[in-house]
Amino acid sequence: MNGQISSMCFQACVQILIALLMTTVPVVQSGKVLVFPVDGSHWVHMTILIEALHAKGHNITVIRMVDSWYIKEFSPHYTSITLKSPGGFDEEFFEKFASRLMQIQRDGSTWARLKLEIEMWESTSEMTKTESNMISSMMEDQQLMQFLKEAKYNLILTDPLFFGGIILGHYLKLPIVYNVRWTMYSEAHFAIAPSPLSYVPFPMVELSDRMSFFERLKNVVMYTVAEAMGAFLFAPYYNALCERFIGPGVSFLTLVQSADLWLHRVDFIFEFPRPTMPNIVYMGGFQCKPSKPLSQDLEDFVQSSGDHGVILMSLGTLIGQLPDDVAEAIAEAFAELPQKVIWRYKGKRPSALGNNTLMMDWIPQNDLMGHPKTRAFVAHGGTNGVQEAIYHGVPIIGFGLIFDQPDNLAKMRVKGVAKIVDFATVDKDSFLKTVKDVLYEPSYRENMQRLSRLHKDVPVKPLDNAIFWIEFVMRHKGAAHLQTESYKMPWYTYHSVDVILFLLSALSLIVLTTYEVIRYLCCRMCVRKQKTS
């Protein structure tokens, strides 16, 4: 009897304890998130956030285009709304651009390169026009707009590389969170944070934060050119959309800058130190995770490398194949190494391919990168691959072909964790020397492992931090207290030009008045002397 009473008392105590614990645990309410993504590799980033939000119990709606490349209509993690108009993100164009650029670099024709750049900007203008037509069609769809308003979303999560999610968020009066590294024509910091060009290198210029005079001159010139081209290519289309759907006098840049939160896909392990803003949350490497076991056949191949280890090579989604002479040179160089090589490649199989090289259409890149036998990563320099290499402490041999890739690799070179291949002149001997330098010079691996330790030594994992801040914006219906007033100021107020002119005018008035008083007194004294004489 006493045992039964003791047992009942114990159960009652446990229930009371559970009840007390439940009162101390914050309840996370399910939210409704509208996602307006960018296709291609940007969608790879966005899906990670979507899956993490879905796992927390949030309801996700994704807006996709009729010509979506990666974004699927059906998913267990979200429901989708498919717009009737194409979005302008053309997979075929980017693949052709990458292929032609590689060939031009091999040929060494400056005129052909300039012509390709002009075509690139013309195509970008066409894409912007297509996107503007898509936005107009979407905003004019009253049934869709009414549906989105009645859905009562808590926020919109978008990528500001394109403008559709930004203008939609403002039209629906929703808090806006960016998954961002790039805006329409610049790196995200340049749109919102002070960016002194004396030590903040402009993207694509491949400079460090320690610049000579001529490097600073180049930095200023390239920044000015990019700003001018952005104003010419994007502003007319986007400002017209703002005037039409948001209100008169509203510029697209104001809408871009007024987002509640900027989830930035870098950190200061990757980026150079620079000024930032309170509503920028860094989540560099948020897609990285510990490696999982390899399939048995792949594990057997890796283990067969012995103490020499494995070299991993992948050039991303856009560069499925290389010019034949480059592929042959790389294959021939790999064949002379004692390491085993795993090469993701979709092009023609090189005739010089050695027995130590395994060529695959697809590889489990993260799992291979985290394998203890992986010694080096031959990469194109995309942000995803670079951050995975940092996470797993693997030094890089970089090609750096298009877009932000050369700049990413330049940052890694400055930090002593990468060596860059000159694609225009690469042959078997130069490639082999570069690979051997990275393999056998210990500083490359030691420096990268130091970056890996720094990256991981944080109180909160980057993905968890990103989800916290998204939910923070949901709970508080925005983050206005983190937003600066600077983007609402005209340029002359922001740079205190009016204050400087006022102070100069006041100083000039004081100096002029003092001069006139002294001149007057001197004249009076001279007159008196003349009278007395």
C-alpha positions as CSV (number, residue, x, y, z in Angstrom):
1,M,0.0,0.0,0.0
2,N,2.8,2.4,1.0
3,G,4.5,1.4,-2.3
4,Q,1.5,2.4,-4.3
5,I,1.2,5.7,-2.5
6,S,4.9,6.4,-3.1
7,S,4.5,5.6,-6.8
8,M,1.4,7.8,-7.1
9,C,3.3,10.7,-5.4
10,F,6.3,10.2,-7.7
11,Q,4.0,10.3,-10.8
12,A,2.3,13.4,-9.5
13,C,5.7,15.1,-8.9
14,V,6.8,14.2,-12.4
15,Q,3.7,15.6,-14.0
16,I,4.1,18.9,-12.0
17,L,7.7,19.1,-13.1
18,I,6.8,18.6,-16.7
19,A,4.1,21.2,-16.4
20,L,6.6,23.7,-14.9
21,L,9.1,22.9,-17.7
22,M,6.4,23.4,-20.4
23,T,5.7,26.9,-19.0
24,T,9.4,27.9,-19.4
25,V,9.8,26.7,-23.0
26,P,8.9,29.4,-25.5
27,V,6.1,28.3,-27.9
28,V,7.0,28.8,-31.6
29,Q,3.9,29.6,-33.5
30,S,3.6,28.3,-37.1
31,G,4.0,31.1,-39.6
32,K,3.2,31.7,-43.2
33,V,6.1,32.5,-45.4
34,L,5.9,33.7,-49.0
35,V,9.1,32.9,-51.0
36,F,10.0,34.6,-54.2
37,P,13.3,32.9,-55.3
38,V,15.8,33.3,-58.1
39,D,16.4,30.2,-60.2
40,G,19.6,28.3,-60.9
41,S,22.3,28.0,-58.2
42,H,20.5,30.6,-56.1
43,W,17.6,28.2,-55.7
44,V,20.1,25.7,-54.1
45,H,20.6,28.2,-51.3
46,M,17.0,29.0,-50.9
47,T,15.9,25.4,-50.6
48,I,18.0,25.0,-47.5
49,L,16.2,27.8,-45.7
50,I,12.8,26.5,-47.0
51,E,13.5,23.0,-45.7
52,A,14.7,24.3,-42.3
53,L,11.6,26.6,-42.0
54,H,9.3,23.7,-43.0
55,A,11.0,21.5,-40.3
56,K,10.1,24.2,-37.7
57,G,6.4,23.9,-38.7
58,H,6.1,26.9,-40.9
59,N,3.9,26.9,-44.0
60,I,5.8,27.9,-47.2
61,T,4.4,29.1,-50.5
62,V,6.9,29.5,-53.4
63,I,6.2,31.6,-56.4
64,R,7.8,30.1,-59.5
65,M,7.9,31.0,-63.2
66,V,6.4,29.0,-66.0
67,D,10.0,28.5,-67.4
68,S,11.5,27.6,-64.1
69,W,14.8,25.8,-64.4
70,Y,15.4,24.2,-60.9
71,I,12.3,25.2,-59.0
72,K,9.8,22.2,-59.1
73,E,6.1,22.7,-59.0
74,F,5.5,20.0,-56.4
75,S,7.5,19.5,-53.2
76,P,6.8,18.1,-49.7
77,H,8.3,21.3,-48.2
78,Y,6.2,23.9,-49.9
79,T,3.2,24.6,-52.1
80,S,3.8,26.6,-55.3
81,I,2.2,29.3,-57.3
82,T,3.2,29.2,-61.0
83,L,3.1,32.5,-62.8
84,K,2.0,32.5,-66.5
85,S,4.9,34.6,-67.7
86,P,8.6,33.5,-68.2
87,G,11.0,34.9,-65.7
88,G,13.9,35.5,-68.0
89,F,16.4,33.2,-66.3
90,D,17.8,31.4,-69.3
91,E,19.9,28.3,-68.6
92,E,20.9,27.9,-72.2
93,F,22.2,31.4,-72.4
94,F,24.4,31.1,-69.3
95,E,25.8,27.8,-70.5
96,K,26.6,29.2,-74.0
97,F,28.1,32.3,-72.4
98,A,30.4,30.1,-70.2
99,S,31.4,28.0,-73.2
100,R,32.2,30.9,-75.5
101,L,34.1,32.8,-72.7
102,M,36.4,29.7,-72.2
103,Q,37.1,29.5,-75.9
104,I,37.8,33.2,-76.2
105,Q,40.2,33.1,-73.2
106,R,42.0,30.2,-74.9
107,D,42.2,32.1,-78.2
108,G,43.5,35.3,-76.5
109,S,41.4,37.6,-78.6
110,T,40.8,40.9,-76.8
111,W,38.2,42.1,-79.4
112,A,36.3,38.8,-79.1
113,R,36.2,39.2,-75.3
114,L,35.0,42.8,-75.5
115,K,32.3,41.7,-78.0
116,L,31.2,38.9,-75.6
117,E,31.0,41.4,-72.7
118,I,28.8,43.7,-74.8
119,E,26.6,40.8,-75.7
120,M,26.4,39.9,-72.0
121,W,25.2,43.3,-71.1
122,E,22.7,43.3,-74.0
123,S,21.4,40.0,-72.9
124,T,21.1,41.2,-69.3
125,S,19.1,44.2,-70.5
126,E,16.8,41.8,-72.4
127,M,16.5,39.6,-69.3
128,T,15.6,42.7,-67.3
129,K,12.9,43.6,-69.8
130,T,11.5,40.1,-69.7
131,E,11.5,40.2,-65.9
132,S,9.7,43.6,-65.9
133,N,7.0,42.2,-68.2
134,M,6.6,39.2,-65.8
135,I,6.3,41.6,-62.8
136,S,3.7,43.7,-64.7
137,S,1.7,40.6,-65.6
138,M,1.9,39.4,-62.0
139,M,0.9,42.7,-60.4
140,E,-2.0,43.1,-62.9
141,D,-3.4,39.7,-62.0
142,Q,-6.1,41.0,-59.6
143,Q,-7.2,37.5,-58.7
144,L,-3.7,36.5,-57.7
145,M,-3.1,39.7,-55.8
146,Q,-6.3,39.3,-53.9
147,F,-5.4,35.7,-53.0
148,L,-2.0,36.7,-51.7
149,K,-3.5,39.5,-49.6
150,E,-6.1,37.2,-48.1
151,A,-3.5,34.6,-47.3
152,K,-2.1,37.0,-44.6
153,Y,1.6,35.9,-44.9
154,N,3.9,36.8,-42.0
155,L,6.8,37.8,-44.3
156,I,8.3,37.4,-47.7
157,L,11.6,35.8,-48.2
158,T,13.3,36.7,-51.4
159,D,16.6,37.1,-53.3
160,P,17.3,40.7,-54.4
161,L,19.3,39.6,-57.4
162,F,16.0,40.1,-59.2
163,F,13.3,42.7,-58.4
164,G,10.1,40.7,-58.4
165,G,10.1,39.6,-54.7
166,I,11.0,43.1,-53.6
167,I,8.2,45.0,-55.3
168,L,5.7,42.3,-54.4
169,G,6.6,42.5,-50.7
170,H,6.1,46.2,-50.7
171,Y,2.9,46.0,-52.6
172,L,1.5,43.4,-50.0
173,K,3.0,45.5,-47.1
174,L,4.9,42.5,-45.8
175,P,8.1,42.4,-43.8
176,I,10.9,41.6,-46.2
177,V,13.8,39.2,-45.5
178,Y,16.6,38.8,-48.1
179,N,18.6,35.6,-48.8
180,V,21.4,37.6,-50.4
181,R,24.9,38.0,-51.7
182,W,24.2,40.1,-54.8
183,T,21.7,42.7,-55.7
184,M,20.9,43.5,-59.4
185,Y,24.3,44.9,-60.2
186,S,26.5,44.8,-57.1
187,E,27.5,42.9,-54.0
188,A,24.9,43.4,-51.3
189,H,27.1,45.5,-48.9
190,F,27.4,48.2,-51.6
191,A,23.6,48.7,-51.6
192,I,23.2,49.3,-47.8
193,A,26.5,49.7,-45.9
194,P,29.2,52.3,-46.0
195,S,31.8,51.1,-48.5
196,P,35.0,53.2,-48.5
197,L,36.7,52.4,-51.8
198,S,40.1,53.1,-50.2
199,Y,40.1,49.6,-48.5
200,V,36.8,47.9,-49.6
201,P,37.5,46.2,-53.0
202,F,34.7,46.4,-55.5
203,P,33.6,42.9,-56.6
204,M,35.0,41.4,-59.8
205,V,38.1,43.6,-59.6
206,E,40.1,40.8,-57.7
207,L,41.7,43.2,-55.2
208,S,42.4,42.8,-51.5
209,D,41.8,45.3,-48.7
210,R,45.4,46.5,-49.0
211,M,45.6,48.5,-52.2
212,S,48.3,50.6,-53.9
213,F,47.4,53.9,-55.4
214,F,46.8,52.5,-58.8
215,E,44.8,49.7,-57.4
216,R,42.6,52.2,-55.6
217,L,42.3,54.1,-58.8
218,K,41.1,51.0,-60.6
219,N,38.7,50.3,-57.7
220,V,37.1,53.7,-58.0
221,V,36.9,53.5,-61.8
222,M,35.3,50.1,-61.9
223,Y,32.8,51.1,-59.1
224,T,31.8,54.1,-61.2
225,V,31.4,52.1,-64.4
226,A,29.3,49.5,-62.6
227,E,27.1,52.1,-61.0
228,A,26.6,53.9,-64.4
229,M,25.8,50.7,-66.2
230,G,23.3,49.7,-63.5
231,A,21.6,53.1,-63.7
232,F,21.4,52.6,-67.5
233,L,20.3,48.9,-67.6
234,F,18.1,48.4,-64.6
235,A,16.9,51.7,-63.2
236,P,14.6,52.7,-66.1
237,Y,12.7,49.4,-66.0
238,Y,12.5,49.1,-62.2
239,N,11.7,52.8,-61.5
240,A,8.8,52.6,-64.0
241,L,7.4,49.6,-62.1
242,C,7.7,51.4,-58.8
243,E,5.9,54.5,-60.2
244,R,3.1,52.3,-61.5
245,F,2.5,49.9,-58.7
246,I,3.9,51.5,-55.5
247,G,3.5,55.2,-55.9
248,P,5.0,58.4,-57.5
249,G,8.5,59.4,-56.6
250,V,9.5,55.9,-55.3
251,S,12.8,54.6,-56.7
252,F,13.7,51.0,-57.0
253,L,16.9,51.5,-54.9
254,T,14.8,52.8,-52.0
255,L,12.7,49.7,-52.1
256,V,15.9,47.5,-52.3
257,Q,17.5,49.2,-49.3
258,S,14.4,49.2,-47.1
259,A,14.3,45.4,-46.4
260,D,13.9,44.5,-42.7
261,L,16.7,41.9,-42.7
262,W,19.6,40.9,-45.0
263,L,20.7,37.3,-44.5
264,H,24.1,37.5,-46.1
265,R,25.6,34.3,-47.5
266,V,29.2,35.2,-46.5
267,D,31.1,35.7,-43.2
268,F,34.4,37.4,-42.3
269,I,36.3,34.2,-42.7
270,F,35.5,34.6,-46.4
271,E,35.1,38.3,-46.8
272,F,37.6,41.1,-45.9
273,P,36.8,43.2,-42.8
274,R,34.6,46.2,-43.7
275,P,31.7,48.3,-42.3
276,T,28.4,46.6,-41.9
277,M,24.9,47.4,-40.7
278,P,22.8,46.1,-37.8
279,N,20.2,44.4,-40.0
280,I,22.8,42.3,-41.9
281,V,23.0,38.8,-40.4
282,Y,25.9,36.7,-41.7
283,M,25.2,33.1,-42.5
284,G,28.3,32.1,-44.5
285,G,28.6,28.4,-44.8
286,F,25.0,27.8,-43.7
287,Q,24.6,25.1,-46.4
288,C,27.7,23.2,-45.0
289,K,27.3,20.1,-42.9
290,P,29.3,17.1,-41.7
291,S,30.0,14.5,-44.3
292,K,28.1,11.3,-44.5
293,P,29.5,7.8,-45.4
294,L,30.2,7.2,-49.1
295,S,28.7,4.4,-51.1
296,Q,30.8,1.3,-50.9
297,D,32.3,1.5,-54.4
298,L,33.3,5.1,-53.9
299,E,34.7,4.4,-50.5
300,D,36.7,1.5,-51.9
301,F,38.2,3.8,-54.6
302,V,39.1,6.5,-52.0
303,Q,40.7,3.9,-49.7
304,S,42.7,2.6,-52.6
305,S,44.6,5.9,-52.6
306,G,46.6,4.9,-49.5
307,D,48.6,7.6,-47.8
308,H,48.6,9.8,-51.0
309,G,44.9,10.7,-50.7
310,V,42.4,12.0,-53.1
311,I,42.0,15.1,-55.3
312,L,38.5,16.2,-56.0
313,M,37.6,18.2,-59.1
314,S,34.2,19.9,-59.9
315,L,33.5,23.0,-61.9
316,G,29.9,23.6,-60.9
317,T,26.6,23.3,-62.8
318,L,27.2,25.8,-65.7
319,I,30.6,24.3,-66.7
320,G,29.8,20.7,-67.6
321,Q,32.7,20.5,-70.1
322,L,36.0,22.2,-71.0
323,P,37.7,22.8,-74.3
324,D,39.2,19.6,-75.5
325,D,42.8,20.7,-75.2
326,V,42.3,21.9,-71.6
327,A,40.5,18.6,-70.6
328,E,43.4,16.6,-72.2
329,A,46.0,18.7,-70.4
330,I,44.3,18.2,-67.0
331,A,43.8,14.5,-67.6
332,E,47.5,14.1,-68.6
333,A,48.6,16.0,-65.5
334,F,46.4,14.0,-63.2
335,A,47.8,10.7,-64.6
336,E,51.3,11.7,-63.4
337,L,50.2,12.1,-59.8
338,P,50.3,9.3,-57.2
339,Q,47.0,10.5,-55.7
340,K,43.6,9.2,-56.8
341,V,41.4,11.7,-58.6
342,I,37.6,12.0,-58.6
343,W,36.5,14.3,-61.4
344,R,32.9,15.4,-62.0
345,Y,32.7,15.9,-65.8
346,K,30.0,15.7,-68.5
347,G,32.2,16.3,-71.5
348,K,34.0,13.9,-73.9
349,R,36.2,11.5,-72.0
350,P,39.9,12.6,-72.5
351,S,42.1,10.1,-74.2
352,A,44.9,10.9,-71.7
353,L,42.8,9.9,-68.7
354,G,44.9,7.8,-66.3
355,N,43.9,4.7,-64.3
356,N,44.0,6.8,-61.1
357,T,41.2,9.1,-62.3
358,L,37.5,8.3,-61.8
359,M,35.2,10.4,-64.0
360,M,31.6,10.9,-62.9
361,D,28.5,12.8,-64.0
362,W,27.6,13.6,-60.4
363,I,29.5,13.4,-57.1
364,P,28.5,13.7,-53.5
365,Q,30.7,16.8,-53.2
366,N,30.1,17.6,-49.5
367,D,30.7,14.0,-48.4
368,L,33.9,13.7,-50.4
369,M,35.1,17.1,-49.2
370,G,34.7,15.9,-45.6
371,H,36.5,12.6,-46.2
372,P,39.9,12.5,-44.3
373,K,41.7,11.3,-47.4
374,T,40.7,14.4,-49.5
375,R,43.9,16.5,-50.1
376,A,42.8,19.2,-52.5
377,F,39.8,20.6,-54.4
378,V,40.1,21.7,-58.0
379,A,37.2,24.1,-58.4
380,H,35.7,26.9,-60.4
381,G,35.4,29.2,-57.4
382,G,31.7,29.4,-56.8
383,T,30.6,30.5,-53.4
384,N,29.1,27.2,-52.4
385,G,32.2,25.2,-53.3
386,V,34.6,27.7,-51.6
387,Q,32.6,27.7,-48.4
388,E,32.4,23.9,-48.3
389,A,36.2,23.8,-48.8
390,I,36.6,26.2,-45.9
391,Y,34.2,24.2,-43.7
392,H,36.1,20.9,-44.3
393,G,39.6,22.5,-44.4
394,V,40.5,21.5,-48.0
395,P,42.9,23.8,-50.0
396,I,41.8,24.9,-53.5
397,I,43.2,24.9,-57.0
398,G,41.0,27.4,-58.7
399,F,40.1,28.2,-62.4
400,G,37.8,31.2,-61.8
401,L,36.0,31.5,-65.1
402,I,32.9,33.6,-64.9
403,F,30.9,36.0,-62.7
404,D,32.1,36.2,-59.1
405,Q,34.3,33.1,-59.3
406,P,37.7,35.0,-60.0
407,D,36.9,37.4,-57.2
408,N,36.1,34.6,-54.7
409,L,39.3,32.8,-55.6
410,A,41.3,36.0,-55.3
411,K,40.1,36.3,-51.7
412,M,41.2,32.8,-51.0
413,R,44.6,33.4,-52.6
414,V,45.2,36.4,-50.4
415,K,44.4,34.2,-47.3
416,G,47.0,31.7,-48.4
417,V,44.6,28.8,-49.0
418,A,44.3,28.7,-52.8
419,K,46.4,28.9,-56.0
420,I,44.8,30.1,-59.2
421,V,45.3,28.5,-62.6
422,D,45.5,30.9,-65.6
423,F,42.9,29.4,-67.9
424,A,44.1,31.3,-70.9
425,T,47.5,29.7,-70.9
426,V,47.1,26.5,-68.9
427,D,48.8,23.3,-70.2
428,K,49.8,20.0,-68.6
429,D,53.0,21.3,-67.0
430,S,51.6,24.5,-65.5
431,F,48.5,22.7,-64.2
432,L,50.7,19.9,-62.7
433,K,53.0,22.4,-61.0
434,T,50.0,24.3,-59.5
435,V,48.5,21.1,-58.1
436,K,51.8,19.9,-56.7
437,D,52.4,23.3,-55.0
438,V,49.1,23.1,-53.2
439,L,49.5,19.4,-52.4
440,Y,53.1,19.5,-51.1
441,E,53.4,23.0,-49.6
442,P,52.0,22.5,-46.0
443,S,51.0,26.2,-45.6
444,Y,48.0,25.8,-47.9
445,R,46.4,23.1,-45.9
446,E,47.4,24.6,-42.5
447,N,45.9,28.0,-43.5
448,M,42.7,26.4,-44.7
449,Q,42.3,24.3,-41.5
450,R,42.9,27.4,-39.5
451,L,40.0,29.1,-41.4
452,S,37.9,26.0,-40.8
453,R,38.5,26.2,-37.1
454,L,37.6,29.9,-37.1
455,H,34.5,29.3,-39.1
456,K,33.2,26.6,-36.8
457,D,34.1,28.4,-33.5
458,V,30.7,30.2,-33.2
459,P,28.0,30.1,-30.5
460,V,25.3,29.4,-33.0
461,K,25.4,27.5,-36.3
462,P,24.8,29.8,-39.3
463,L,21.6,28.0,-40.4
464,D,20.2,28.1,-36.9
465,N,21.0,31.8,-36.6
466,A,19.3,32.5,-39.9
467,I,16.1,30.7,-38.9
468,F,16.1,32.5,-35.5
469,W,16.2,35.9,-37.3
470,I,13.5,34.9,-39.8
471,E,11.3,33.9,-36.9
472,F,12.3,37.1,-35.1
473,V,10.9,39.2,-38.0
474,M,7.7,37.1,-37.8
475,R,7.2,37.6,-34.1
476,H,7.8,41.3,-34.2
477,K,6.2,42.0,-37.6
478,G,9.4,43.5,-39.0
479,A,12.7,44.8,-37.7
480,A,12.4,48.6,-38.1
481,H,14.6,49.3,-35.1
482,L,17.6,47.8,-37.1
483,Q,17.0,49.9,-40.2
484,T,19.1,53.0,-40.9
485,E,17.7,56.2,-42.1
486,S,20.6,56.7,-44.5
487,Y,18.8,55.3,-47.5
488,K,16.1,57.9,-47.2
489,M,18.6,60.8,-47.4
490,P,19.6,62.6,-50.6
491,W,23.3,62.1,-51.5
492,Y,24.2,65.6,-50.4
493,T,22.7,65.1,-46.9
494,Y,24.2,61.6,-46.6
495,H,27.7,63.0,-47.3
496,S,27.1,66.2,-45.3
497,V,27.8,68.3,-48.4
498,D,25.2,70.9,-47.3
499,V,26.8,71.1,-43.8
500,I,30.3,71.4,-45.2
501,L,29.1,74.2,-47.6
502,F,27.4,76.0,-44.7
503,L,30.5,75.8,-42.6
504,L,32.7,76.9,-45.4
505,S,30.3,79.8,-46.1
506,A,30.3,80.8,-42.4
507,L,34.1,80.6,-42.2
508,S,34.4,82.6,-45.4
509,L,32.0,85.2,-44.0
510,I,34.0,85.4,-40.8
511,V,37.3,85.7,-42.6
512,L,35.8,88.3,-45.0
513,T,34.3,90.3,-42.2
514,T,37.5,90.2,-40.2
515,Y,39.4,91.3,-43.2
516,E,37.0,94.2,-43.8
517,V,37.2,95.3,-40.2
518,I,41.0,95.2,-40.1
519,R,41.1,97.0,-43.5
520,Y,38.7,99.7,-42.1
521,L,40.7,100.2,-39.0
522,C,43.9,100.4,-40.9
523,C,42.4,103.0,-43.2
524,R,41.2,105.0,-40.2
525,M,44.7,104.9,-38.7
526,C,46.2,106.0,-41.9
527,V,43.8,109.0,-42.2
528,R,44.6,110.0,-38.6
529,K,48.3,109.9,-39.3
530,Q,47.9,112.0,-42.4
531,K,45.9,114.7,-40.4
532,T,48.4,114.8,-37.6
533,S,51.3,115.2,-40.0
